Amino acid sequence: QVQVVESGGGLVQPGGSLRLSCAASGSIFNIYAMGWYRQAPGKQRELVARITSGGSTNYADSVKGRFTISRDNAKNTVYLQMNNLKPEDTAVYYCYTDITATTRYWGQGTQVTVSS
């Protein structure tokens, strides 16, 4: 069994910053990739950023230049540094961990609210 636990969400004013963390634990021999999706009310879940075991990254166009994903392989932990936050970044952010090419585990989600 694999557990994925996010932390770091909250309320922030526009232009502010937040750092999300996500730790995977349990029966893990290797992690192929980790990343973040988000889902705003009434919208589909969308990929925000992902990072592979080799360090390759991908970002949604809407967050490029503002968000940075990083990873600590020794701790099976991924981080999402979010700067210059906008109201449209408000969503529940979900972390995922791919322990094989076809096996994915999800966290429970953490709320990020950007509002003045």
Residue pairs with C-beta under 8 A, 6 or more apart in sequence:
1 26
1 27
2 24
2 25
2 26
2 27
2 28
2 97
2 99
2 105
3 24
3 25
3 26
3 105
4 22
4 23
4 24
4 95
4 96
4 97
4 105
4 106
4 107
5 22
5 23
5 25
5 107
5 108
6 20
6 21
6 22
6 93
6 94
6 95
6 107
6 108
6 109
6 110
7 20
7 21
7 22
7 110
8 18
8 19
8 20
8 21
8 110
9 18
9 20
9 93
9 110
9 111
9 112
10 18
10 111
10 112
10 113
11 113
11 114
11 115
12 18
12 85
12 112
12 113
12 114
13 114
13 115
13 116
14 85
14 86
14 87
14 114
14 115
14 116
15 84
15 85
16 85
16 114
17 81
17 82
17 83
17 84
17 85
18 82
18 85
18 112
19 79
19 80
19 81
19 82
20 36
20 79
20 80
20 82
20 93
20 95
20 110
20 112
21 77
21 78
21 79
22 34
22 36
22 77
22 78
22 79
22 80
22 95
22 97
22 107
23 75
23 76
23 77
24 31
24 34
24 76
24 77
24 97
24 99
24 105
25 76
28 76
28 97
28 99
29 99
30 53
30 99
31 53
31 73
31 76
31 97
31 98
31 99
32 52
32 53
32 98
32 99
32 100
32 101
33 50
33 51
33 52
33 53
33 97
33 98
34 50
34 51
34 71
34 78
34 95
34 96
34 97
34 98
35 47
35 48
35 49
35 50
35 51
35 58
35 69
35 78
35 95
35 96
36 47
36 48
36 49
36 50
36 69
36 78
36 80
36 93
36 94
36 95
36 96
37 45
37 46
37 47
37 48
37 93
37 94
37 96
38 45
38 46
38 48
38 89
38 91
38 92
38 93
38 94
38 112
39 45
39 46
39 91
39 92
39 94
39 109
40 88
40 90
40 91
40 92
43 91
45 94
46 60
47 58
47 60
48 59
48 60
48 63
48 67
48 80
48 93
49 57
49 58
49 59
49 60
49 63
49 67
49 69
49 80
50 57
50 58
50 69
51 57
51 69
51 70
51 71
51 78
53 73
55 71
57 69
59 67
59 69
62 88
63 82
63 89
66 82
66 83
66 84
66 85
67 80
67 81
67 82
67 83
68 80
68 81
68 83
69 78
69 79
69 80
69 81
70 78
70 79
70 81
71 77
71 78
71 79
72 78
72 79
76 97
78 95
78 97
80 93
82 89
82 112
85 112
85 114
86 114
87 114
87 115
88 114
89 112
89 114
90 112
90 113
90 114
90 115
91 112
92 109
92 110
92 111
92 112
93 109
93 110
93 111
93 112
94 106
94 107
94 108
94 109
95 106
95 107
96 104
96 105
96 106
96 107
97 104
97 105
98 104
99 105
